Amino acid sequence: MADKILRCKDCGAEFTFTESEQQFYAEKGFTNEPGRCPDCRRARKQQNRGGYGDRNRERVMYSAICAECGCETQVPFQPREDRPVYCRDCYAKHSNSYSHGNRGSSSRYAARY
C-alpha cells in the first residue's frame, strides 16, 4: 500500500492519505477514503459538535415536578406527559433498585443533575 494524494471536496486542496491511515481505515472496516482534508475534517467536527460537547453553549433546562415526591426539579430535556420525571434524590433511589434487578418501566426519564 502506498500513500495516496486525494482532493478535498470542501476546500479543493490536495492532501495525503498515508499508508498508516489506509491501514487504520482497513482495520476499522471503513470502505470509503476520506473526502475532506484534515483541516476541513477538524473544522466540520467542531461545527457539528453540539449538545454536551459544546461547552460554550448554555444548556437549556426545563422545570418539572417529581413523580414520586412532588418537588420541583430542573431537567435538561423537555418532559412529556406520558413519562414520569424524578428529582435527583428519587432518581437515585430508582436507579439503585434498577441496578439490583428490580426494573420497573424501562421508559422512565429522570433528572441526573
C-alpha positions, 0 to 999 in steps of 0.5 A: 500500500502506498500513500495516496494524494486525494482532493478535498471536496470542501476546500479543493486542496490536495492532501495525503492519505498515508499508508498508516491511515489506509491501514487504520481505515482497513482495520476499522472496516471503513470502505470509503477514503476520506473526502475532506482534508484534515483541516476541513475534517477538524473544522466540520467536527467542531461545527457539528459538535453540539449538545454536551460537547459544546461547552460554550453553549448554555444548556437549556433546562426545563422545570418539572415536578417529581413523580414520586415526591412532588418537588420541583426539579430542573431537567435538561430535556423537555418532559412529556406527559406520558413519562414520569420525571424524578428529582435527583434524590428519587432518581437515585433511589430508582436507579439503585433498585434498577441496578439490583434487578428490580426494573420497573418501566424501562421508559422512565426519564429522570433528572441526573443533575 
